């Protein structure tokens, strides 16, 4: 099965409006399962409901496997942009 060209990489970083001390910086790396359901935002909401201050980011391209992210300059840029505490593949 041949797939067409990959969709653009979706990159998002969400943080609160007020200044806060971030306990964890979590980057989600994956495909459309991440951005269709906005998993990073759901994780952030759950964490903050328990008073954990988190910052989340996402590097996701529809249909991509982790191997494609490993070779992607766009994903590397997102990885290098922050000091991520956790990277979730």
Secondary structure as UniProt FT lines:
FT   STRAND          10..14
FT   STRAND          24..30
FT   HELIX           32..36
FT   TURN            37..38
FT   HELIX           39..49
FT   TURN            50..51
FT   STRAND          54..60
FT   TURN            62..63
FT   HELIX           66..70
FT   HELIX           73..81
FT   STRAND          86..88
//
